Amino acid sequence: MFEITKTEEGKIELTGRFDASQVARAQEVFDTVKGTCVIDCSNLEYISSAGLGILLATYKRLHADGDTLRLQNMRKLVRDVFRYSRMDTIFEVE
């Protein structure tokens, strides 16, 4: 199960498993992101390379305009995926 929610404040909350089967749905939400965005990962259980790809593409698009993605509240497993893939050197991780 995967849920993606955009709050009124513009924060994106990810819940469950973000894998290749969720890319199309996630892409629809991330395509609407403008300006610096905070992504709450407190309920994210897993992220695959496909999920990382969506985040990276969004980061690149935002970064071109001087904005960024901030990731917060990562569980250890998700943080490890970012660390092993070296994505923690690209994203702001709080």
C-alpha positions in Angstrom: 0.0 0.0 0.0 1.2 3.5 -0.8 -0.4 6.9 -0.1 0.8 10.3 -1.2 -0.9 13.4 0.3 -0.2 17.0 -0.4 -1.2 19.2 2.5 -2.7 22.7 2.3 0.7 24.0 3.3 2.3 22.3 0.4 4.1 19.5 2.4 4.0 16.1 0.8 3.4 13.1 3.1 4.5 9.6 1.9 3.1 6.5 3.5 3.8 2.8 2.8 5.9 1.4 0.0 7.1 3.7 -2.8 8.1 1.4 -5.6 7.8 1.1 -9.4 4.1 0.3 -9.2 3.4 3.7 -7.7 5.5 5.9 -10.1 2.7 7.1 -12.3 0.5 8.2 -9.3 3.5 9.8 -7.5 4.6 11.6 -10.7 1.2 13.3 -11.0 1.6 14.8 -7.5 5.3 15.7 -7.9 4.7 17.4 -11.2 2.5 20.0 -9.4 5.3 20.9 -6.9 6.5 24.5 -7.2 9.1 26.2 -5.0 10.9 24.5 -2.1 9.0 21.5 -0.8 9.2 19.5 2.4 8.5 15.7 2.1 7.5 14.0 5.3 8.8 10.4 5.3 7.7 9.4 8.8 5.3 6.8 7.5 7.4 5.7 4.5 8.3 2.1 5.0 10.3 1.5 1.8 11.6 3.4 -1.3 12.9 1.7 -4.5 15.1 3.1 -7.2 12.0 4.0 -9.1 10.9 6.2 -6.2 14.3 7.7 -5.9 14.2 8.5 -9.6 10.9 10.5 -9.1 12.4 12.4 -6.2 15.6 13.1 -8.2 13.8 14.3 -11.3 11.7 16.6 -9.1 14.8 17.9 -7.3 16.5 18.7 -10.6 13.5 20.6 -11.9 13.2 22.6 -8.7 16.9 23.1 -8.3 17.0 24.7 -11.8 14.8 27.5 -10.4 16.8 27.8 -7.1 14.5 25.7 -5.0 14.9 22.3 -3.4 13.3 19.3 -1.8 13.7 18.8 2.0 13.2 15.3 3.3 12.3 14.8 7.0 11.5 12.2 9.5 13.0 9.2 7.7 12.9 5.8 9.2 16.3 3.9 9.5 15.6 1.6 6.5 14.7 4.5 4.2 17.6 6.6 5.4 19.9 3.6 4.7 18.6 3.5 1.1 19.4 7.2 0.7 22.9 6.7 2.3 23.8 3.6 0.2 22.7 5.3 -3.0 24.5 8.5 -2.0 21.3 10.4 -2.5 21.8 11.8 1.0 24.6 14.0 -0.6 22.0 15.5 -3.0 18.9 16.1 -0.9 18.5 18.1 2.3 17.8 15.4 4.9 16.5 16.7 8.3 
